[in-house]
Amino acid sequence: MTEFPKFFDLISGVRDEIETIIRARLDEALRRLSLVKRDEFEAVQEMATRARMAQDALESRLAALELRVQMLESGVSGAAE
């Protein structure tokens, strides 16, 4: 009867060792793939979203300024004629 618990302890130890080896191999393989962590990805994604929103706002502002310049130039040339 004392053989049974020793057997299960041995099996448990082997299982833990195999699990540790597999985790180490997976970590190594993932490191070689140059993957980024999810929180890093989400941070960069948020930065890109904000940059895109800022770009859209600046494009709208530039279009309004170009229209204003065009109107001022046409008004000035019309008044000079």
Summary of the structure (lengths in Angstrom):
residues: 81
radius of gyration: 33.2
end to end distance: 113.7
largest distance: 113.7
contacts: 146
relative contact order: 0.04
helix: 90%
strand: 0%
